[in-house]
Amino acid sequence: MSVVYSFALLLALVAAAPWWIWRMMADGRYREGLAERLGQVPSRLQGKGVVWVHAVSVGEVMAASRFVEELRARGVSIVVSTTTRTGQQLARERFGAANVFYFPLDFAFAVRAYLRSLKPRMLVLVESEFWPRMLAECYRCGIPVAVINARVSDRSWPRYRALRLLWKRLLGRLSLVLAQSSTDRERLIELGAGNVVLGGNLKFDVRVAGVSALTAAIDARRSPGMKIIVGGSTLEGEEQMLLDAAPPEALLVIAPRHPERFDAVADLLTRSGRKVVRRSQWTAARAPLLPGMVFLLDSIGELASLYSVADVAFVGGSLVPAGGHNPLEPAQFGVPVLMGPHYENFRSIVGTLRTHDAIGIVERPQLQGAIVQLLSDSSAATAMGARARSVFEREAGATARAVDAVMQLLESAR
């Protein structure tokens, strides 16, 4: 099976090679980390016997941040890998560049190079990064594999289920699986995963400081009484929807999910006829923020704290069929949250918030009315935000459970 899998992966890469070569020539970010992905272990990764934590992108890095910090506080040496460039940037900021690298491609030569060099005490996967060759090589070397914040999304569930007999051979030997929800636990057990327990969602433990240099500057330069709408993690099409829905007396903040879209979104906003201020340029100019303006957050890592100044938050990736993004980022600040109907990637979290009437789910035609209602009825908005923050606080604790479980596993593996 390993030979067949490796051959199929190689064929897929060869078929996609022209596209990747074109993107690497056109954009430097696709060249970044290529050597690391191909098994060249960075010399900056010092020491052996570490715990290797893999977090794919920004969301997983943020979810795992407290987990990594608490393991380090207990004397555990940690290295962190990511797949995406944005995840790499955030991980370097949070954990130190010397301890962060790109996850290798799932070929034996690349995977084995890292396992030989790092000799990890354990591999910890965040959410659902099940790479067959990596799992097989860890088992071959006797390296325990744990999965924290584990989930199986609605989108990927049919594919996993169709191949459950194959997955059972790989997932059945996992040392520990901490599932986000009871639904995730049931799905993982059906796939044949071993040692699956309900651990809760690490994202309920992500705490972001509400005051930053950016939020302080916005508060100082906003017009008195002006309302702020923050549209976070937006995807193509959602920026125009927010432009159409935002009342002219409010400041609209738009934070595109993908950095490569910053310039395209800036062009769209400029064509709308509204005054546009880009965060990258506003830092120096410090221009006042007036009603009707659009503030484009063309930076990485500042959105979460920016939600704290919002009067209404819209969480993107949800008015288009992309599965949605994390509504807990604004919820922790007691901000009323709106999302579209496509929130499959955060079904458990949204379900909990909906149970407590702590989030608004709207179709595109309802977006404007929902925003206007929350901006005009401050008591209802405050109450909704308070319920969201209460849910956020009540559901906390997954990080502590994950740390305790991993520490027990490390002790038993000695």
LUMPA-653855 format. One record per residue (C-alpha): x, y, z; residue in one letter; residue number from 1. Coordinates in steps of 0.1 Angstrom, whole numbers. Example, Ala and Ser with C-alpha at 12.3 -4.5 7.8 and 13.67 -1.06 7.14 Angstrom:
BEGIN
+-------+-------+-------+---------+-----+
|     X |     Y |     Z | residuo | num |
+-------+-------+-------+---------+-----+
|   123 |   -45 |    78 |       a |   1 |
|   137 |   -11 |    71 |       s |   2 |
+-------+-------+-------+---------+-----+
***
This chain:
BEGIN
+-------+-------+-------+---------+-----+
|     X |     Y |     Z | residuo | num |
+-------+-------+-------+---------+-----+
|     0 |     0 |     0 |       m |   1 |
|    29 |    24 |     8 |       s |   2 |
|    44 |    18 |   -27 |       v |   3 |
|    10 |    25 |   -44 |       v |   4 |
|     5 |    56 |   -23 |       y |   5 |
|    39 |    70 |   -30 |       s |   6 |
|    35 |    63 |   -67 |       f |   7 |
|     1 |    81 |   -68 |       a |   8 |
|    16 |   111 |   -49 |       l |   9 |
|    45 |   113 |   -73 |       l |  10 |
|    21 |   112 |  -103 |       l |  11 |
|     0 |   140 |   -88 |       a |  12 |
|    31 |   161 |   -83 |       l |  13 |
|    43 |   155 |  -118 |       v |  14 |
|     9 |   164 |  -132 |       a |  15 |
|     8 |   196 |  -112 |       a |  16 |
|    45 |   205 |  -119 |       a |  17 |
|    39 |   230 |  -147 |       p |  18 |
|    15 |   250 |  -125 |       w |  19 |
|    38 |   249 |   -95 |       w |  20 |
|    68 |   259 |  -117 |       i |  21 |
|    49 |   288 |  -131 |       w |  22 |
|    37 |   300 |   -97 |       r |  23 |
|    73 |   297 |   -83 |       m |  24 |
|    86 |   319 |  -111 |       m |  25 |
|    58 |   344 |  -107 |       a |  26 |
|    57 |   345 |   -69 |       d |  27 |
|    85 |   341 |   -44 |       g |  28 |
|    63 |   327 |   -17 |       r |  29 |
|    60 |   294 |   -36 |       y |  30 |
|    97 |   290 |   -35 |       r |  31 |
|   100 |   297 |     2 |       e |  32 |
|   108 |   266 |    21 |       g |  33 |
|   111 |   243 |    -9 |       l |  34 |
|   143 |   228 |     3 |       a |  35 |
|   129 |   221 |    37 |       e |  36 |
|    98 |   204 |    21 |       r |  37 |
|   121 |   182 |     1 |       l |  38 |
|   139 |   169 |    32 |       g |  39 |
|   167 |   194 |    38 |       q |  40 |
|   167 |   197 |    75 |       v |  41 |
|   175 |   233 |    86 |       p |  42 |
|   208 |   236 |   106 |       s |  43 |
|   190 |   259 |   130 |       r |  44 |
|   170 |   230 |   144 |       l |  45 |
|   192 |   221 |   173 |       q |  46 |
|   190 |   191 |   196 |       g |  47 |
|   173 |   158 |   195 |       k |  48 |
|   145 |   141 |   215 |       g |  49 |
|   121 |   170 |   209 |       v |  50 |
|    83 |   170 |   207 |       v |  51 |
|    74 |   178 |   171 |       w |  52 |
|    41 |   198 |   168 |       v |  53 |
|    26 |   202 |   133 |       h |  54 |
|     1 |   230 |   128 |       a |  55 |
|    -9 |   236 |    92 |       v |  56 |
|   -17 |   273 |    90 |       s |  57 |
|   -26 |   304 |   110 |       v |  58 |
|   -57 |   289 |   127 |       g |  59 |
|   -39 |   258 |   139 |       e |  60 |
|    -9 |   278 |   150 |       v |  61 |
|   -31 |   301 |   171 |       m |  62 |
|   -50 |   271 |   185 |       a |  63 |
|   -18 |   253 |   195 |       a |  64 |
|     0 |   284 |   209 |       s |  65 |
|    -9 |   279 |   246 |       r |  66 |
|    -4 |   242 |   243 |       f |  67 |
|    32 |   247 |   231 |       v |  68 |
|    38 |   274 |   257 |       e |  69 |
|    26 |   252 |   286 |       e |  70 |
|    46 |   222 |   274 |       l |  71 |
|    77 |   244 |   273 |       r |  72 |
|    69 |   256 |   308 |       a |  73 |
|    71 |   220 |   319 |       r |  74 |
|   106 |   216 |   304 |       g |  75 |
|    97 |   200 |   271 |       v |  76 |
|   117 |   210 |   240 |       s |  77 |
|    94 |   218 |   211 |       i |  78 |
|    98 |   223 |   173 |       v |  79 |
|    69 |   234 |   152 |       v |  80 |
|    62 |   228 |   115 |       s |  81 |
|    36 |   244 |    93 |       t |  82 |
|    25 |   240 |    57 |       t |  83 |
|    15 |   275 |    47 |       t |  84 |
|    36 |   306 |    44 |       r |  85 |
|    13 |   326 |    67 |       t |  86 |
|    13 |   299 |    93 |       g |  87 |
|    51 |   299 |    91 |       q |  88 |
|    53 |   336 |    97 |       q |  89 |
|    30 |   335 |   127 |       l |  90 |
|    48 |   304 |   141 |       a |  91 |
|    82 |   321 |   139 |       r |  92 |
|    68 |   352 |   157 |       e |  93 |
|    53 |   331 |   185 |       r |  94 |
|    78 |   303 |   190 |       f |  95 |
|   110 |   317 |   176 |       g |  96 |
|   124 |   312 |   141 |       a |  97 |
|   151 |   287 |   153 |       a |  98 |
|   124 |   262 |   162 |       n |  99 |
|   101 |   265 |   132 |       v | 100 |
|   103 |   249 |    97 |       f | 101 |
|    82 |   237 |    68 |       y | 102 |
|    65 |   203 |    70 |       f | 103 |
|    82 |   178 |    45 |       p | 104 |
|    64 |   164 |    15 |       l | 105 |
|    50 |   130 |    23 |       d | 106 |
|    78 |   110 |     6 |       f | 107 |
|    99 |    85 |    25 |       a | 108 |
|   132 |   102 |    18 |       f | 109 |
|   119 |   136 |    30 |       a | 110 |
|   101 |   123 |    61 |       v | 111 |
|   130 |   100 |    71 |       r | 112 |
|   155 |   129 |    69 |       a | 113 |
|   136 |   147 |    96 |       y | 114 |
|   130 |   117 |   118 |       l | 115 |
|   167 |   108 |   116 |       r | 116 |
|   178 |   143 |   125 |       s | 117 |
|   153 |   152 |   152 |       l | 118 |
|   147 |   118 |   167 |       k | 119 |
|   114 |   132 |   181 |       p | 120 |
|   100 |   118 |   214 |       r | 121 |
|    65 |   123 |   199 |       m | 122 |
|    48 |   138 |   169 |       l | 123 |
|    17 |   159 |   178 |       v | 124 |
|    -7 |   167 |   149 |       l | 125 |
|   -31 |   196 |   153 |       v | 126 |
|   -66 |   189 |   139 |       e | 127 |
|   -66 |   165 |   110 |       s | 128 |
|   -32 |   163 |    93 |       e | 129 |
|   -31 |   126 |    85 |       f | 130 |
|    -3 |   120 |    61 |       w | 131 |
|     1 |    83 |    54 |       p | 132 |
|    39 |    81 |    49 |       r | 133 |
|    46 |   103 |    80 |       m | 134 |
|    23 |    81 |   101 |       l | 135 |
|    39 |    49 |    87 |       a | 136 |
|    74 |    61 |    93 |       e | 137 |
|    67 |    72 |   129 |       c | 138 |
|    52 |    38 |   136 |       y | 139 |
|    83 |    21 |   120 |       r | 140 |
|   106 |    41 |   143 |       c | 141 |
|    85 |    36 |   174 |       g | 142 |
|    76 |    72 |   177 |       i | 143 |
|    42 |    78 |   194 |       p | 144 |
|    18 |   100 |   174 |       v | 145 |
|    -9 |   121 |   192 |       a | 146 |
|   -36 |   142 |   176 |       v | 147 |
|   -50 |   172 |   195 |       i | 148 |
|   -80 |   193 |   186 |       n | 149 |
|   -89 |   165 |   162 |       a | 150 |
|  -118 |   169 |   138 |       r | 151 |
|  -132 |   155 |   106 |       v | 152 |
|  -150 |   182 |    87 |       s | 153 |
|  -183 |   177 |    69 |       d | 154 |
|  -165 |   183 |    36 |       r | 155 |
|  -138 |   157 |    42 |       s | 156 |
|  -160 |   131 |    60 |       w | 157 |
|  -173 |   114 |    28 |       p | 158 |
|  -138 |   110 |    14 |       r | 159 |
|  -125 |    96 |    47 |       y | 160 |
|  -154 |    72 |    50 |       r | 161 |
|  -151 |    59 |    15 |       a | 162 |
|  -115 |    48 |    23 |       l | 163 |
|  -121 |    39 |    60 |       r | 164 |
|  -106 |     4 |    55 |       l | 165 |
|   -73 |    19 |    44 |       l | 166 |
|   -74 |    46 |    71 |       w | 167 |
|   -80 |    20 |    98 |       k | 168 |
|   -45 |     5 |    93 |       r | 169 |
|   -30 |    39 |    99 |       l | 170 |
|   -52 |    56 |   124 |       l | 171 |
|   -57 |    24 |   145 |       g | 172 |
|   -21 |    28 |   159 |       r | 173 |
|   -24 |    64 |   170 |       l | 174 |
|   -13 |    67 |   206 |       s | 175 |
|   -38 |    95 |   216 |       l | 176 |
|   -66 |   113 |   198 |       v | 177 |
|   -83 |   143 |   216 |       l | 178 |
|  -115 |   151 |   196 |       a | 179 |
|  -130 |   185 |   194 |       q | 180 |
|  -166 |   173 |   197 |       s | 181 |
|  -187 |   142 |   202 |       s | 182 |
|  -194 |   142 |   164 |       t | 183 |
|  -157 |   142 |   156 |       d | 184 |
|  -151 |   115 |   182 |       r | 185 |
|  -178 |    92 |   166 |       e | 186 |
|  -164 |    98 |   131 |       r | 187 |
|  -128 |    91 |   141 |       l | 188 |
|  -138 |    59 |   159 |       i | 189 |
|  -157 |    48 |   128 |       e | 190 |
|  -125 |    54 |   108 |       l | 191 |
|  -107 |    31 |   131 |       g | 192 |
|   -87 |    56 |   151 |       a | 193 |
|   -74 |    43 |   184 |       g | 194 |
|   -76 |    59 |   219 |       n | 195 |
|  -101 |    85 |   209 |       v | 196 |
|  -114 |   107 |   238 |       v | 197 |
|  -134 |   139 |   239 |       l | 198 |
|  -109 |   167 |   246 |       g | 199 |
|  -128 |   199 |   237 |       g | 200 |
|  -117 |   227 |   213 |       n | 201 |
|   -84 |   244 |   219 |       l | 202 |
|   -98 |   275 |   202 |       k | 203 |
|  -119 |   283 |   233 |       f | 204 |
|   -86 |   288 |   251 |       d | 205 |
|   -71 |   313 |   226 |       v | 206 |
|   -68 |   346 |   244 |       r | 207 |
|   -59 |   377 |   225 |       v | 208 |
|   -50 |   410 |   240 |       a | 209 |
|   -76 |   436 |   231 |       g | 210 |
|   -52 |   465 |   233 |       v | 211 |
|   -25 |   468 |   207 |       s | 212 |
|    -7 |   496 |   190 |       a | 213 |
|   -32 |   493 |   161 |       l | 214 |
|   -63 |   492 |   183 |       t | 215 |
|   -51 |   521 |   204 |       a | 216 |
|   -44 |   542 |   173 |       a | 217 |
|   -79 |   534 |   159 |       i | 218 |
|   -96 |   543 |   191 |       d | 219 |
|   -77 |   576 |   192 |       a | 220 |
|   -85 |   585 |   156 |       r | 221 |
|  -121 |   574 |   152 |       r | 222 |
|  -148 |   600 |   149 |       s | 223 |
|  -168 |   604 |   182 |       p | 224 |
|  -197 |   580 |   183 |       g | 225 |
|  -188 |   564 |   150 |       m | 226 |
|  -196 |   527 |   147 |       k | 227 |
|  -171 |   501 |   134 |       i | 228 |
|  -179 |   470 |   114 |       i | 229 |
|  -151 |   445 |   111 |       v | 230 |
|  -153 |   419 |    83 |       g | 231 |
|  -126 |   394 |    91 |       g | 232 |
|  -111 |   366 |    70 |       s | 233 |
|  -131 |   375 |    39 |       t | 234 |
|  -129 |   356 |     7 |       l | 235 |
|  -135 |   367 |   -29 |       e | 236 |
|  -171 |   380 |   -33 |       g | 237 |
|  -176 |   388 |     4 |       e | 238 |
|  -159 |   422 |     2 |       e | 239 |
|  -185 |   435 |   -23 |       q | 240 |
|  -213 |   420 |    -1 |       m | 241 |
|  -200 |   440 |    29 |       l | 242 |
|  -196 |   472 |     9 |       l | 243 |
|  -233 |   468 |    -2 |       d | 244 |
|  -244 |   461 |    34 |       a | 245 |
|  -224 |   486 |    55 |       a | 246 |
|  -243 |   518 |    63 |       p | 247 |
|  -225 |   550 |    52 |       p | 248 |
|  -223 |   564 |    88 |       e | 249 |
|  -200 |   535 |    99 |       a | 250 |
|  -163 |   527 |    94 |       l | 251 |
|  -160 |   494 |    76 |       l | 252 |
|  -128 |   474 |    83 |       v | 253 |
|  -121 |   446 |    58 |       i | 254 |
|   -94 |   419 |    65 |       a | 255 |
|   -90 |   395 |    35 |       p | 256 |
|   -81 |   360 |    45 |       r | 257 |
|   -53 |   356 |    20 |       h | 258 |
|   -24 |   381 |    17 |       p | 259 |
|   -21 |   376 |   -20 |       e | 260 |
|   -55 |   392 |   -24 |       r | 261 |
|   -46 |   425 |    -6 |       f | 262 |
|   -39 |   445 |   -38 |       d | 263 |
|   -69 |   431 |   -56 |       a | 264 |
|   -92 |   439 |   -27 |       v | 265 |
|   -77 |   474 |   -25 |       a | 266 |
|   -86 |   480 |   -62 |       d | 267 |
|  -121 |   468 |   -56 |       l | 268 |
|  -126 |   491 |   -26 |       l | 269 |
|  -112 |   521 |   -45 |       t | 270 |
|  -135 |   515 |   -74 |       r | 271 |
|  -165 |   515 |   -50 |       s | 272 |
|  -160 |   553 |   -46 |       g | 273 |
|  -153 |   551 |    -9 |       r | 274 |
|  -123 |   566 |     8 |       k | 275 |
|   -99 |   537 |    14 |       v | 276 |
|   -72 |   536 |    40 |       v | 277 |
|   -47 |   508 |    39 |       r | 278 |
|   -32 |   497 |    72 |       r | 279 |
|     3 |   494 |    57 |       s | 280 |
|     1 |   531 |    46 |       q | 281 |
|   -20 |   545 |    75 |       w | 282 |
|     7 |   535 |   100 |       t | 283 |
|    28 |   564 |    88 |       a | 284 |
|     1 |   589 |    78 |       a | 285 |
|   -21 |   585 |   109 |       r | 286 |
|   -50 |   600 |    90 |       a | 287 |
|   -83 |   604 |   109 |       p | 288 |
|  -109 |   577 |   105 |       l | 289 |
|  -142 |   591 |    93 |       l | 290 |
|  -177 |   577 |    87 |       p | 291 |
|  -180 |   560 |    53 |       g | 292 |
|  -143 |   551 |    51 |       m | 293 |
|  -130 |   516 |    45 |       v | 294 |
|  -100 |   505 |    64 |       f | 295 |
|   -82 |   476 |    46 |       l | 296 |
|   -62 |   454 |    70 |       l | 297 |
|   -34 |   444 |    47 |       d | 298 |
|   -13 |   428 |    75 |       s | 299 |
|    -9 |   394 |    92 |       i | 300 |
|   -16 |   387 |   128 |       g | 301 |
|   -36 |   418 |   138 |       e | 302 |
|   -71 |   408 |   130 |       l | 303 |
|   -79 |   390 |   163 |       a | 304 |
|   -71 |   420 |   184 |       s | 305 |
|   -88 |   444 |   160 |       l | 306 |
|  -121 |   426 |   167 |       y | 307 |
|  -120 |   443 |   201 |       s | 308 |
|  -129 |   477 |   186 |       v | 309 |
|  -158 |   464 |   166 |       a | 310 |
|  -194 |   472 |   172 |       d | 311 |
|  -204 |   443 |   149 |       v | 312 |
|  -182 |   415 |   135 |       a | 313 |
|  -188 |   395 |   104 |       f | 314 |
|  -167 |   363 |   101 |       v | 315 |
|  -159 |   355 |    65 |       g | 316 |
|  -156 |   324 |    44 |       g | 317 |
|  -193 |   319 |    53 |       s | 318 |
|  -213 |   338 |    27 |       l | 319 |
|  -195 |   318 |     0 |       v | 320 |
|  -192 |   279 |     2 |       p | 321 |
|  -158 |   278 |    19 |       a | 322 |
|  -167 |   264 |    53 |       g | 323 |
|  -163 |   296 |    74 |       g | 324 |
|  -137 |   308 |    98 |       h | 325 |
|  -134 |   311 |   136 |       n | 326 |
|  -162 |   331 |   153 |       p | 327 |
|  -145 |   328 |   187 |       l | 328 |
|  -120 |   356 |   178 |       e | 329 |
|  -147 |   383 |   181 |       p | 330 |
|  -168 |   364 |   207 |       a | 331 |
|  -141 |   366 |   233 |       q | 332 |
|  -145 |   404 |   233 |       f | 333 |
|  -182 |   403 |   238 |       g | 334 |
|  -188 |   416 |   202 |       v | 335 |
|  -220 |   405 |   184 |       p | 336 |
|  -211 |   381 |   156 |       v | 337 |
|  -226 |   375 |   122 |       l | 338 |
|  -218 |   347 |    98 |       m | 339 |
|  -232 |   333 |    66 |       g | 340 |
|  -248 |   298 |    63 |       p | 341 |
|  -215 |   281 |    52 |       h | 342 |
|  -198 |   274 |    85 |       y | 343 |
|  -191 |   236 |    81 |       e | 344 |
|  -155 |   239 |    93 |       n | 345 |
|  -167 |   254 |   126 |       f | 346 |
|  -200 |   235 |   130 |       r | 347 |
|  -194 |   225 |   166 |       s | 348 |
|  -184 |   260 |   177 |       i | 349 |
|  -212 |   277 |   158 |       v | 350 |
|  -237 |   251 |   171 |       g | 351 |
|  -228 |   259 |   207 |       t | 352 |
|  -231 |   297 |   201 |       l | 353 |
|  -264 |   292 |   183 |       r | 354 |
|  -278 |   271 |   212 |       t | 355 |
|  -272 |   302 |   235 |       h | 356 |
|  -285 |   327 |   209 |       d | 357 |
|  -249 |   341 |   208 |       a | 358 |
|  -244 |   344 |   170 |       i | 359 |
|  -265 |   355 |   140 |       g | 360 |
|  -266 |   333 |   109 |       i | 361 |
|  -277 |   353 |    78 |       v | 362 |
|  -280 |   348 |    41 |       e | 363 |
|  -267 |   375 |    18 |       r | 364 |
|  -300 |   394 |    15 |       p | 365 |
|  -303 |   395 |    53 |       q | 366 |
|  -268 |   409 |    59 |       l | 367 |
|  -276 |   446 |    56 |       q | 368 |
|  -306 |   443 |    79 |       g | 369 |
|  -288 |   423 |   105 |       a | 370 |
|  -259 |   448 |   106 |       i | 371 |
|  -282 |   479 |   108 |       v | 372 |
|  -303 |   463 |   135 |       q | 373 |
|  -273 |   455 |   157 |       l | 374 |
|  -258 |   490 |   152 |       l | 375 |
|  -291 |   507 |   160 |       s | 376 |
|  -302 |   485 |   190 |       d | 377 |
|  -272 |   488 |   213 |       s | 378 |
|  -289 |   469 |   242 |       s | 379 |
|  -296 |   438 |   220 |       a | 380 |
|  -261 |   440 |   205 |       a | 381 |
|  -245 |   441 |   240 |       t | 382 |
|  -266 |   412 |   253 |       a | 383 |
|  -258 |   391 |   223 |       m | 384 |
|  -221 |   399 |   227 |       g | 385 |
|  -222 |   391 |   264 |       a | 386 |
|  -238 |   357 |   257 |       r | 387 |
|  -210 |   350 |   232 |       a | 388 |
|  -183 |   358 |   257 |       r | 389 |
|  -200 |   337 |   283 |       s | 390 |
|  -200 |   307 |   260 |       v | 391 |
|  -163 |   314 |   252 |       f | 392 |
|  -154 |   314 |   289 |       e | 393 |
|  -175 |   284 |   298 |       r | 394 |
|  -161 |   261 |   271 |       e | 395 |
|  -124 |   267 |   280 |       a | 396 |
|  -101 |   240 |   294 |       g | 397 |
|   -92 |   219 |   263 |       a | 398 |
|   -55 |   231 |   264 |       t | 399 |
|   -50 |   219 |   300 |       a | 400 |
|   -65 |   185 |   292 |       r | 401 |
|   -43 |   182 |   261 |       a | 402 |
|   -11 |   191 |   280 |       v | 403 |
|   -19 |   167 |   308 |       d | 404 |
|   -26 |   139 |   283 |       a | 405 |
|     5 |   145 |   263 |       v | 406 |
|    27 |   147 |   294 |       m | 407 |
|    13 |   114 |   306 |       q | 408 |
|    20 |    98 |   273 |       l | 409 |
|    56 |   112 |   273 |       l | 410 |
|    62 |    98 |   308 |       e | 411 |
|    49 |    63 |   299 |       s | 412 |
|    70 |    63 |   267 |       a | 413 |
|   103 |    67 |   287 |       r | 414 |
+-------+-------+-------+---------+-----+
***
